Amino acid sequence: MKTKEEVLSLLTRILVDEFELDAAQIHPDAHLYQDLDLDSIDAVDLVVKLRELTGRKIEPEAFKQVRTVGHVVDEVFALSQA
């Protein structure tokens, strides 16, 4: 993935397809737990799905401080650049 927009598009697709969220809810400032109503198990599932789609190992530690869609985008983008 070359841009953060591509990461956001991938993340949006995952959240819509896997978690049955409305794409209109998904934007960089959306809070994963409060706005999108994800729980800790959903967060683990999201990390697994991102790992499958990106081919990158995503450490759970990297996602402990993640709170918003924008934070997820930043972390995945950083991993894709490594």
C-alpha positions as CSV (number, residue, x, y, z in Angstrom):
1,M,0.0,0.0,0.0
2,K,1.5,3.2,-1.1
3,T,-0.8,5.8,0.5
4,K,-2.8,6.2,3.7
5,E,-5.9,6.6,1.5
6,E,-5.3,3.0,0.2
7,V,-4.9,1.8,3.8
8,L,-8.2,3.6,4.8
9,S,-9.9,2.0,1.8
10,L,-8.8,-1.4,2.8
11,L,-9.7,-0.9,6.4
12,T,-13.1,0.4,5.4
13,R,-13.7,-2.7,3.2
14,I,-12.8,-4.9,6.2
15,L,-15.0,-3.1,8.6
16,V,-18.0,-3.2,6.2
17,D,-17.5,-6.8,5.1
18,E,-16.4,-8.4,8.3
19,F,-18.1,-6.3,11.0
20,E,-21.2,-5.2,9.0
21,L,-20.6,-1.5,9.7
22,D,-22.0,1.3,7.5
23,A,-19.2,2.8,5.4
24,A,-20.5,6.2,6.2
25,Q,-19.5,5.7,9.9
26,I,-15.9,5.0,9.0
27,H,-13.6,8.0,8.9
28,P,-10.2,8.8,10.4
29,D,-11.7,10.4,13.6
30,A,-14.2,7.5,14.3
31,H,-13.4,5.9,17.6
32,L,-13.2,2.1,17.3
33,Y,-14.9,1.3,20.5
34,Q,-17.3,4.1,21.1
35,D,-18.3,5.2,17.5
36,L,-18.0,1.8,15.8
37,D,-19.0,-0.3,18.8
38,L,-16.1,-2.8,18.4
39,D,-14.9,-4.7,21.4
40,S,-11.5,-6.3,22.3
41,I,-12.3,-9.5,20.5
42,D,-13.3,-7.5,17.4
43,A,-10.0,-5.7,17.6
44,V,-8.1,-9.0,17.6
45,D,-10.1,-10.2,14.6
46,L,-9.3,-6.9,12.9
47,V,-5.6,-7.4,13.5
48,V,-5.8,-11.0,12.1
49,K,-7.6,-9.8,9.0
50,L,-5.2,-7.0,8.4
51,R,-2.3,-9.4,8.8
52,E,-3.9,-11.7,6.2
53,L,-4.5,-8.9,3.7
54,T,-1.2,-7.1,4.1
55,G,1.1,-10.1,4.5
56,R,2.7,-8.2,7.3
57,K,3.1,-9.5,10.9
58,I,1.2,-7.0,13.1
59,E,2.1,-7.1,16.7
60,P,-0.7,-6.8,19.2
61,E,1.5,-4.4,21.2
62,A,1.4,-2.0,18.2
63,F,-2.4,-1.8,18.5
64,K,-2.7,-1.4,22.3
65,Q,-2.8,2.4,22.0
66,V,-4.9,2.5,18.9
67,R,-8.3,4.2,19.5
68,T,-9.5,5.6,16.2
69,V,-9.7,4.5,12.5
70,G,-6.9,7.1,11.8
71,H,-4.6,5.4,14.3
72,V,-5.2,2.0,12.6
73,V,-4.4,3.6,9.3
74,D,-1.2,5.2,10.6
75,E,0.0,1.9,12.2
76,V,-0.7,-0.2,9.1
77,F,0.8,2.4,6.8
78,A,4.0,2.5,8.9
79,L,4.2,-1.3,8.8
80,S,3.8,-1.3,5.0
81,Q,6.7,1.1,4.7
82,A,9.0,-1.0,6.8
